[in-house]
Amino acid sequence: MCDSSQRCWNRRCAEWVPQTTCTPGQTEACYEAGGRPQGECREGERICGPRGTWGACAHQRLPTAETCDGLDTDCDGRVDEGQPCECTPGSVRECYAGPRPTLGVGVCRAGRQACTLDHRWGACLGAVLPSREACNGADDDCNGQVDDGCECLPGAIRTCYASGVRDVGACQAGHQACGRDARWSPCYGALAPSQEVCDRVDNDCDGRVDEGIVMTCASLVPPARPQPTPVPVQPGRPVIR
């Protein structure tokens, strides 16, 4: 048996001198996967030993199986191919499920969604999508118009007039309220023009008082209450009334 520094030659042990391939202490880049590294793969370095032979390639990064990490770990120039990956855990993106033309119009806003640990996008949080107009002073359906189709805002109150006559003679304004259906109620409390009567009031609201009355107003005024007739008083005698 020859020892580790010898080789058997013609049935005899002889000192083995390896063929020198490099200069001791020399270094060079190395990559055992073949070709040029790409993706996450990296070259390493090897050092020439004292016997003039190259040592192992150290610190190189060789291809590994693809995982959902957003990296080209198998170093083929493609990222996460062949994997059911939607995203990288921890990443966040904008999301909006409504029609794109409505985004940023009226109340409509985008939300945010985060990538979960199973490489799937989570729920879209905070997004505001188009909805039916609520007659609330906002553009709920995100079409660029506020409360289109609504007569009024529920709870609102406004002045109203009967027959279009405003504050003339006996005519006066009323009020109407906006109901839950965003429609105005009837006009309550308004006084409309009426037939003229002899009461020194402009009942028909035309700016004239008691016009066209046949009988005079004076005949309808109650007569004055009669005053008692004074009785002469004689001195010394009581007066009995």
Steps between C-alpha positions, in 0.01 A plus 500: 500500500628842407440797730301806398803678351598203283366327196543140389715471189604164357406337832724737690410807711642820369469862614219670304555848373169645367496698179511868574196689362534831680735709706457450876305795645345593168125576498236499228123524458309177473145387427421131493150524345647576160455807286471848642296548816176702480206568730601433859798283407850633568856397424723382781879495546759225524858507617796305371641272773863437592515201264400717205142373475176696523301477816120486526287784360394705801217752543336422168117514480357216291145462357226381736134412450262791432286623789250785521749763608515735203854377415657296221636232730550235230699756301329446166413863440135462615347586836279255693405311184296185551381613842146608607633835611290819488726721706780527751384485865496845657464691174208744467320630192208725403170327418166604353221271379277767351500626141831675436336823371335547841824483698567837665158639396251604770537284810675212318849421628753217465585270790810305599571129516793314650666174394443220752744230608353258247602738219142606428355849494280573800169686505481850354455730798379859501375514141182701432305376197209660311159462666147628449453873556396556863393866462754602762694775332760259358565335164437141614484341154821678397370634170613855564156626607383556857157360598382465140138380504432654842262794551646593836704386798291311759424725797536826307227767532417778258250783455214442257214707356151416377407596143835672455388813690759620747430723800230716339189590700374208706719250314794366700767234470484148640764231551571159358742231620713249310403141589706183516420436137682825405171655383340827617184475709187709421517868592359545850384833649499702180205735443383517138288772337126483581189685393498863602264580790427826670742474789759765414746219405647422157357148491573430135857626541494733199625804688151657537272490802127416476479583130183404313280474810140622416391598848703748689717383777353768727165318501667195649663688782304440825318818619639682797356405842234758613598721789256539800290820505595730791223550763467844668570484869293708753671611812411299809343208315680173424517382145381147432617347178 
